[in-house]
Amino acid sequence: MIFPFYDNSYARLPSVFHASVAPTPVAAPRLVKLNAALARELGLDLDSLASPEGLEVLAGNRVPDLAEPIASAYAGHQFGYFNPELGDGRAILLGEIMTPAGERRDIQLKGSGMTPFSRRGDGRAALGPVLREYIVSEAMFALGVPTTRSLAAVTTGEWVYREGALPGGVLTRVAASHIRVGTFQYFAARSEIEALRLLTDHVIARHYPELAEAPHSPAALLAAVVERQAKLVAQWVLVGFIHGVMNTDNMTISGETIDYGPCAFMEAYDARTVFSSIDTQGRYAYANQASIAQWNLARLGECLTVLMGDGEETAGLIKAALSSFRDHFQSAYLGGLRRKLGLHEDRAEDGALVLDLFQRMTANKADFTLTFRKLCDAAQSEAADAQVASLFADPSSFAGFAEKWRARMASEGMAGEERARAMRQVNPAFIPRNHRIAAVIDAAETRDDFEPFHKLCAILERPYEDQPESAEFMLPATPEERVTRTFCGT
């Protein structure tokens, strides 16, 4: 059995939640990459997945045993504007499996053909966005950020048409679930209260079973989702990640990062950084991600208020849940920054120390990832200060920060070697830099060459290790290589 589908719980919800639809077969599928480590974690048989029959399933040419393929319904605010009907326009959920650890996981094909929610789209995915999502989602996992995962990438032997003709691909995505803030909005906008109640109960049973007997369970659910999302976004910004399209339909209730479209990792530090070609107003800029997440969660709060009824008690519970976002985020973010700087005691003046560093980095266009990675060496020996300073347009600018930073470290009394070792566990040497992803996609699309893709994936599996044989992959783009705009895959 390719996928041992266990109990497709979402497919058992009423038909208003989804549409039954099978993947559309493709002409000549070819396996690009199978994530062996993830397959083993899921308890899947590698030989079966890599077999001709397995390829047929991963491409959408064959519906596996016990699958109940569906496209899910959801709505969403996109760049602040509400669309009451979005849904899976190019993704089909095959079913759910139980891992050996007893965890439920969705198996979804992305780029698998038209659904009732395609809205005049072709339901397909170009190969480039498939490779991008594979690379970045698996890099995020290796960095320790909660995320949907990529099990397989397949070429289709067909063309898809965007600005021009591009080779097609299908991604097999794995998630704790694909339920989104926009899923709740879909039913709230239609005043389908019973469906909203069923969805809430389903989410609690699946993701937050400890809330099953909680009083005011919708408000308790909101508080739990707020906490997970606040910590998730803190983890994003700590590694310089910019989602690029933080619409409410791209925010999961499970607390996993989802939908790697126009995402990117920041190079030269600037809190205003935007990469997404469609984010012309900077709504989803690096520094805005926490406030946008809280805004999105307020929309979830509105949906759950419908279940609880208007009144002072409901308003108080919802407000308290939403207000907790800032504390959760600040705790995770500032705690993470202290660890990145090699500091282990919580002190009030640390915020000013961090701000000083960021102001100097912005003024000097210092690379975010490399600055923190080189600080690991500087924490062990002042002789390494020159390595950090070389990342600043004015190398002397680093000295002003270094003096205050060293005084702060000295007050804790930890040995330099021990401190540096701890810092290397939270400051990656390798991230999926834009120009590296672009080179991988170009090689695949223009030369049918997937060696660069496999090489980059292998490097990113160990982001916290030095890997001297791949040191050039640590470096930011040269002016000629720089990629300043990323694009949605639709």
C-alpha positions as CSV (number, residue, x, y, z in Angstrom):
1,M,0.0,0.0,0.0
2,I,1.5,3.3,-1.1
3,F,-0.2,5.4,1.6
4,P,-1.8,3.6,4.5
5,F,-4.7,6.0,4.8
6,Y,-6.2,5.5,8.2
7,D,-9.3,7.6,8.9
8,N,-9.9,10.5,6.5
9,S,-11.6,12.6,9.1
10,Y,-11.9,15.8,7.2
11,A,-13.5,14.0,4.3
12,R,-16.2,12.7,6.7
13,L,-17.3,16.3,7.5
14,P,-20.4,17.4,5.6
15,S,-20.1,18.2,1.9
16,V,-20.1,22.0,2.5
17,F,-16.6,21.6,3.8
18,H,-15.1,20.2,0.6
19,A,-15.7,18.9,-2.9
20,S,-14.9,15.4,-4.0
21,V,-12.5,15.5,-6.9
22,A,-9.8,13.3,-8.3
23,P,-6.4,14.5,-9.5
24,T,-6.1,15.0,-13.2
25,P,-3.5,12.6,-14.8
26,V,-0.4,14.0,-16.4
27,A,1.4,12.9,-19.6
28,A,4.8,11.7,-18.6
29,P,5.6,11.9,-14.8
30,R,9.1,11.7,-13.6
31,L,10.3,11.6,-10.0
32,V,12.7,14.5,-9.2
33,K,13.1,13.9,-5.5
34,L,11.7,11.7,-2.8
35,N,12.2,12.8,0.8
36,A,13.5,9.5,2.3
37,A,13.9,10.9,5.8
38,L,10.3,12.2,5.9
39,A,9.0,9.0,4.4
40,R,10.6,7.0,7.2
41,E,9.2,9.4,9.8
42,L,5.8,8.9,8.4
43,G,6.2,5.1,8.4
44,L,6.0,4.8,4.6
45,D,7.6,2.2,2.5
46,L,10.4,3.8,0.4
47,D,10.4,1.0,-2.2
48,S,6.7,1.4,-2.8
49,L,6.9,5.2,-3.1
50,A,9.8,5.0,-5.6
51,S,8.1,2.3,-7.7
52,P,6.3,3.0,-10.9
53,E,3.0,2.6,-9.0
54,G,4.2,5.1,-6.4
55,L,5.2,7.6,-9.1
56,E,1.7,7.3,-10.6
57,V,0.2,8.2,-7.2
58,L,2.7,11.1,-6.5
59,A,1.9,12.5,-10.0
60,G,-1.9,12.2,-9.6
61,N,-2.3,9.6,-12.3
62,R,-3.6,7.0,-9.8
63,V,-5.8,7.3,-6.8
64,P,-4.4,5.0,-4.0
65,D,-6.4,2.6,-2.0
66,L,-8.5,4.0,0.7
67,A,-7.9,7.6,-0.5
68,E,-10.9,10.0,-0.5
69,P,-9.6,12.9,-2.6
70,I,-11.1,16.3,-1.8
71,A,-10.5,20.0,-2.4
72,S,-11.2,22.0,0.7
73,A,-13.4,25.1,0.9
74,Y,-12.1,28.3,2.5
75,A,-12.3,32.0,2.3
76,G,-9.7,34.7,3.2
77,H,-8.5,38.2,3.4
78,Q,-6.0,38.8,0.7
79,F,-3.9,41.9,1.2
80,G,-6.7,43.1,3.5
81,Y,-9.6,42.5,1.1
82,F,-12.0,39.7,1.8
83,N,-12.8,37.1,-0.7
84,P,-15.7,34.9,0.5
85,E,-14.7,31.9,-1.7
86,L,-11.2,30.7,-2.4
87,G,-10.6,27.0,-1.7
88,D,-8.1,24.5,-3.0
89,G,-7.9,25.6,-6.6
90,R,-4.8,23.5,-7.5
91,A,-4.4,21.2,-4.5
92,I,-6.1,17.9,-3.7
93,L,-6.1,16.2,-0.3
94,L,-5.7,12.5,-0.8
95,G,-6.3,11.5,2.7
96,E,-4.8,11.2,6.2
97,I,-2.3,8.8,7.7
98,M,-1.2,8.0,11.2
99,T,2.6,8.0,11.8
100,P,4.3,5.4,13.9
101,A,4.4,8.1,16.6
102,G,0.6,8.3,16.5
103,E,0.4,11.7,14.8
104,R,-2.2,12.4,12.1
105,R,-0.8,13.8,8.8
106,D,-2.5,15.1,5.6
107,I,-1.1,13.9,2.3
108,Q,-1.9,16.5,-0.4
109,L,-1.0,16.9,-4.0
110,K,-0.3,20.4,-5.1
111,G,-0.5,21.2,-8.8
112,S,-2.7,18.2,-9.4
113,G,-5.4,19.7,-11.7
114,M,-8.6,21.7,-11.6
115,T,-11.1,21.6,-8.8
116,P,-14.5,23.4,-8.3
117,F,-12.5,26.2,-6.6
118,S,-10.1,26.8,-9.5
119,R,-11.8,30.0,-10.6
120,R,-10.7,29.8,-14.2
121,G,-7.3,28.6,-13.3
122,D,-5.7,25.5,-14.7
123,G,-5.1,23.8,-11.4
124,R,-1.5,23.1,-12.3
125,A,1.8,24.2,-10.8
126,A,4.9,25.2,-12.7
127,L,8.1,23.3,-11.8
128,G,9.8,26.3,-10.4
129,P,7.4,27.0,-7.6
130,V,7.3,23.3,-6.8
131,L,11.1,23.2,-6.4
132,R,11.0,26.5,-4.4
133,E,8.5,25.1,-1.9
134,Y,10.4,21.9,-1.6
135,I,13.7,23.7,-0.9
136,V,12.3,26.3,1.5
137,S,9.9,24.1,3.5
138,E,12.5,21.5,4.1
139,A,15.1,24.3,5.0
140,M,12.6,25.7,7.5
141,F,12.2,22.2,9.1
142,A,16.0,21.9,9.4
143,L,16.1,25.4,10.9
144,G,13.6,24.2,13.6
145,V,10.6,26.2,12.4
146,P,7.2,24.5,12.4
147,T,6.2,23.9,8.8
148,T,4.4,21.9,6.3
149,R,6.8,19.4,4.7
150,S,7.6,18.2,1.2
151,L,7.6,14.5,0.6
152,A,8.1,14.4,-3.2
153,A,8.6,16.6,-6.3
154,V,7.5,15.3,-9.7
155,T,7.8,16.7,-13.2
156,T,4.7,16.2,-15.4
157,G,6.0,16.1,-18.9
158,E,3.5,18.9,-19.7
159,W,3.7,22.6,-20.1
160,V,1.8,25.1,-17.9
161,Y,1.2,28.7,-19.1
162,R,1.9,31.7,-17.0
163,E,3.8,34.6,-18.6
164,G,5.0,32.0,-21.0
165,A,5.3,28.2,-21.3
166,L,6.9,26.5,-18.3
167,P,7.5,22.8,-17.4
168,G,4.9,21.5,-14.9
169,G,5.4,19.9,-11.6
170,V,3.5,18.3,-8.7
171,L,4.5,18.6,-5.0
172,T,3.4,16.1,-2.4
173,R,2.8,18.2,0.7
174,V,2.5,16.8,4.3
175,A,0.8,18.8,7.0
176,A,-0.7,18.3,10.5
177,S,-3.8,19.6,8.7
178,H,-4.6,22.2,6.0
179,I,-7.2,24.0,8.1
180,R,-6.8,27.8,8.0
181,V,-8.1,30.9,9.5
182,G,-9.8,31.3,6.1
183,T,-11.6,28.0,6.7
184,F,-13.4,29.5,9.7
185,Q,-14.1,32.7,7.7
186,Y,-15.8,30.7,4.9
187,F,-18.5,29.5,7.2
188,A,-18.8,32.6,9.3
189,A,-19.4,34.7,6.2
190,R,-22.2,32.4,5.2
191,S,-23.7,32.4,8.7
192,E,-23.4,28.6,8.7
193,I,-23.3,28.3,12.5
194,E,-23.6,24.5,12.7
195,A,-20.7,24.1,10.2
196,L,-18.7,26.5,12.2
197,R,-19.4,24.6,15.3
198,L,-18.4,21.3,13.7
199,L,-15.2,22.8,12.4
200,T,-14.3,24.1,15.9
201,D,-15.0,20.7,17.4
202,H,-12.9,19.0,14.7
203,V,-10.0,21.4,15.2
204,I,-10.0,20.9,19.0
205,A,-10.2,17.1,18.7
206,R,-7.4,17.1,16.1
207,H,-5.0,19.8,17.3
208,Y,-5.9,20.8,20.8
209,P,-7.5,17.8,22.6
210,E,-6.6,19.3,26.0
211,L,-9.3,21.9,25.4
212,A,-12.1,19.4,24.9
213,E,-13.6,20.1,28.3
214,A,-12.6,23.7,28.6
215,P,-15.3,26.2,29.5
216,H,-15.8,28.7,26.6
217,S,-13.9,26.3,24.3
218,P,-14.0,28.6,21.2
219,A,-12.2,31.3,23.2
220,A,-9.8,28.8,24.6
221,L,-9.1,27.6,21.1
222,L,-8.4,31.2,20.0
223,A,-5.9,31.6,22.9
224,A,-4.1,28.4,21.9
225,V,-3.9,29.3,18.3
226,V,-2.7,32.8,19.2
227,E,0.1,31.4,21.3
228,R,1.3,29.0,18.6
229,Q,1.2,31.6,15.8
230,A,3.0,34.2,17.9
231,K,5.8,31.8,18.6
232,L,5.9,30.7,15.0
233,V,6.3,34.2,13.6
234,A,9.0,34.9,16.2
235,Q,10.9,31.9,14.8
236,W,10.5,33.3,11.3
237,V,12.0,36.6,12.0
238,L,14.8,35.2,14.1
239,V,16.1,33.5,10.9
240,G,15.3,36.4,8.6
241,F,12.3,34.7,6.8
242,I,9.7,36.9,5.0
243,H,6.5,35.0,4.2
244,G,5.5,37.4,1.5
245,V,1.8,36.6,1.4
246,M,0.4,36.4,4.9
247,N,-3.2,36.3,3.9
248,T,-5.7,34.7,6.3
249,D,-6.0,31.7,4.0
250,N,-2.3,31.2,4.4
251,M,-2.4,31.0,8.2
252,T,-2.9,27.5,9.6
253,I,-4.8,26.7,12.8
254,S,-2.1,24.0,13.6
255,G,0.6,26.6,13.8
256,E,2.6,25.4,10.8
257,T,4.1,27.6,8.1
258,I,2.2,27.1,4.9
259,D,2.3,28.2,1.2
260,Y,5.8,29.1,0.1
261,G,5.0,31.4,-2.8
262,P,6.8,34.8,-2.9
263,C,8.7,34.1,0.3
264,A,12.4,34.9,0.8
265,F,15.2,35.2,3.3
266,M,16.5,38.6,4.0
267,E,20.2,39.3,3.3
268,A,21.2,42.9,4.1
269,Y,19.3,43.7,7.3
270,D,16.5,46.2,6.8
271,A,13.3,45.8,8.8
272,R,11.3,47.3,5.8
273,T,12.5,44.5,3.4
274,V,9.8,43.3,1.0
275,F,10.4,40.7,-1.8
276,S,6.9,39.7,-3.0
277,S,6.2,41.2,-6.4
278,I,2.5,41.6,-5.5
279,D,3.1,43.3,-2.1
280,T,3.4,46.8,-3.6
281,Q,2.5,48.6,-0.4
282,G,4.8,46.6,1.9
283,R,1.9,45.1,3.9
284,Y,3.9,41.9,4.6
285,A,7.3,43.5,5.0
286,Y,9.7,41.8,7.4
287,A,8.9,44.0,10.4
288,N,5.2,43.9,9.8
289,Q,4.8,40.1,10.1
290,A,3.9,40.1,13.8
291,S,1.3,42.8,13.6
292,I,-0.2,41.1,10.5
293,A,-0.4,37.8,12.3
294,Q,-2.3,39.4,15.1
295,W,-4.6,41.1,12.6
296,N,-5.3,37.7,11.0
297,L,-6.0,36.2,14.4
298,A,-8.5,39.0,15.1
299,R,-10.4,37.7,12.0
300,L,-10.4,34.3,13.6
301,G,-11.7,35.8,16.8
302,E,-14.6,37.4,14.9
303,C,-15.5,34.0,13.6
304,L,-15.4,32.3,17.0
305,T,-17.4,35.2,18.5
306,V,-20.3,34.1,16.3
307,L,-20.3,30.8,18.2
308,M,-20.2,32.4,21.6
309,G,-22.7,35.2,21.0
310,D,-22.3,38.9,21.6
311,G,-21.9,40.1,25.1
312,E,-19.4,41.5,27.6
313,E,-18.1,38.1,28.7
314,T,-17.5,37.0,25.1
315,A,-15.9,40.3,24.2
316,G,-13.6,40.0,27.2
317,L,-12.5,36.5,26.5
318,I,-11.8,37.2,22.8
319,K,-10.0,40.4,23.7
320,A,-7.8,38.7,26.3
321,A,-6.9,35.9,23.9
322,L,-5.9,38.4,21.2
323,S,-4.1,40.6,23.6
324,S,-1.8,37.8,24.7
325,F,-0.2,37.7,21.2
326,R,2.2,40.5,22.0
327,D,3.5,38.9,25.2
328,H,3.9,35.5,23.5
329,F,5.7,37.1,20.6
330,Q,8.0,39.4,22.6
331,S,9.0,36.6,24.9
332,A,9.9,34.2,22.1
333,Y,11.5,36.9,20.0
334,L,13.6,38.6,22.6
335,G,14.5,35.3,24.1
336,G,15.6,34.1,20.7
337,L,17.7,37.3,20.1
338,R,19.4,36.8,23.5
339,R,20.4,33.3,22.5
340,K,21.6,34.5,19.1
341,L,23.8,37.0,20.9
342,G,25.1,34.5,23.4
343,L,23.2,36.0,26.3
344,H,21.4,33.7,28.8
345,E,20.1,36.1,31.4
346,D,16.9,38.2,30.9
347,R,17.8,41.8,31.4
348,A,15.8,44.9,30.7
349,E,18.6,46.7,28.8
350,D,19.0,43.9,26.2
351,G,16.3,45.5,24.0
352,A,18.5,48.6,23.6
353,L,21.5,46.5,22.9
354,V,19.7,44.6,20.1
355,L,18.3,47.9,18.7
356,D,21.8,49.3,18.5
357,L,23.1,46.3,16.5
358,F,20.2,46.4,14.1
359,Q,20.6,50.2,13.5
360,R,24.2,49.7,12.7
361,M,23.5,46.7,10.4
362,T,20.8,48.6,8.5
363,A,23.1,51.6,8.0
364,N,25.9,49.4,6.8
365,K,23.9,46.8,4.8
366,A,25.3,44.0,6.9
367,D,24.0,40.5,6.0
368,F,21.6,39.3,8.7
369,T,22.6,35.6,8.7
370,L,26.3,36.0,8.3
371,T,26.5,38.7,11.0
372,F,25.1,36.5,13.6
373,R,27.0,33.5,12.5
374,K,30.3,35.4,12.6
375,L,29.4,36.7,16.1
376,C,29.7,33.1,17.3
377,D,33.4,33.2,16.5
378,A,33.7,36.7,18.0
379,A,32.1,35.5,21.2
380,Q,34.9,33.0,21.6
381,S,37.8,35.4,20.6
382,E,38.1,39.1,20.0
383,A,40.5,38.2,17.1
384,A,37.3,37.3,15.1
385,D,35.9,40.8,15.4
386,A,37.5,41.7,12.0
387,Q,35.4,39.0,10.3
388,V,32.2,40.5,11.6
389,A,33.3,44.1,10.9
390,S,34.1,43.2,7.3
391,L,30.4,42.6,6.7
392,F,29.7,46.3,7.5
393,A,30.1,49.0,4.8
394,D,31.9,51.0,7.5
395,P,33.8,48.3,9.4
396,S,34.5,50.7,12.3
397,S,30.7,50.8,13.0
398,F,30.9,47.3,14.5
399,A,33.3,48.4,17.2
400,G,30.8,50.5,19.0
401,F,28.4,47.6,19.4
402,A,31.1,45.1,20.2
403,E,32.3,47.0,23.2
404,K,28.8,47.0,24.8
405,W,28.2,43.4,23.8
406,R,31.4,42.2,25.4
407,A,30.7,44.0,28.6
408,R,27.2,42.4,28.7
409,M,28.7,38.9,28.1
410,A,31.4,39.4,30.7
411,S,28.7,40.1,33.3
412,E,27.4,36.5,32.9
413,G,30.7,34.8,33.3
414,M,30.3,32.0,30.8
415,A,33.4,30.6,29.0
416,G,33.8,31.9,25.5
417,E,34.0,28.4,23.9
418,E,30.8,27.3,25.6
419,R,29.0,30.4,24.6
420,A,30.1,30.1,21.0
421,R,29.0,26.5,20.9
422,A,25.5,27.5,22.1
423,M,25.3,30.3,19.6
424,R,26.1,28.1,16.7
425,Q,23.1,26.0,17.5
426,V,20.7,29.0,16.9
427,N,22.6,31.0,14.3
428,P,22.5,29.1,10.9
429,A,25.5,29.2,8.5
430,F,23.2,28.3,5.6
431,I,19.8,29.6,4.5
432,P,18.1,29.2,1.1
433,R,19.3,32.4,-0.4
434,N,17.2,33.8,-3.3
435,H,20.0,33.7,-5.9
436,R,20.7,30.0,-5.1
437,I,17.1,29.1,-5.5
438,A,16.9,31.0,-8.8
439,A,19.9,29.2,-10.1
440,V,18.4,25.8,-9.2
441,I,15.1,26.6,-10.9
442,D,16.9,28.0,-14.0
443,A,19.0,24.8,-14.3
444,A,15.9,22.6,-14.0
445,E,13.7,24.6,-16.3
446,T,16.2,25.4,-19.1
447,R,18.5,22.4,-19.0
448,D,16.5,19.7,-17.2
449,D,19.4,19.6,-14.8
450,F,18.5,18.7,-11.2
451,E,21.9,18.3,-9.7
452,P,22.0,21.9,-8.4
453,F,18.6,21.2,-6.7
454,H,19.8,18.1,-5.0
455,K,23.1,19.7,-3.9
456,L,21.3,22.7,-2.4
457,C,18.8,20.5,-0.6
458,A,21.6,18.4,0.9
459,I,23.4,21.5,2.2
460,L,20.3,22.9,3.7
461,E,19.6,19.7,5.6
462,R,22.5,20.8,8.0
463,P,22.1,24.6,8.3
464,Y,23.9,24.9,11.7
465,E,27.0,23.1,10.6
466,D,30.0,24.9,8.9
467,Q,30.3,22.5,5.9
468,P,33.6,24.1,4.6
469,E,33.3,22.3,1.3
470,S,30.2,24.3,0.6
471,A,31.3,27.6,2.1
472,E,30.4,29.6,-1.0
473,F,26.7,28.8,-0.3
474,M,27.0,30.9,2.9
475,L,27.7,34.1,1.0
476,P,25.0,36.6,0.0
477,A,24.4,37.5,-3.6
478,T,26.7,39.7,-5.5
479,P,25.1,42.8,-7.1
480,E,24.8,40.9,-10.4
481,E,23.2,37.8,-8.7
482,R,20.8,39.7,-6.4
483,V,17.1,38.7,-6.6
484,T,14.9,41.5,-5.3
485,R,11.5,40.2,-6.3
486,T,9.8,36.8,-5.8
487,F,6.6,35.7,-7.4
488,C,3.5,33.8,-6.5
489,G,3.2,30.4,-8.2
490,T,-0.3,30.8,-9.5
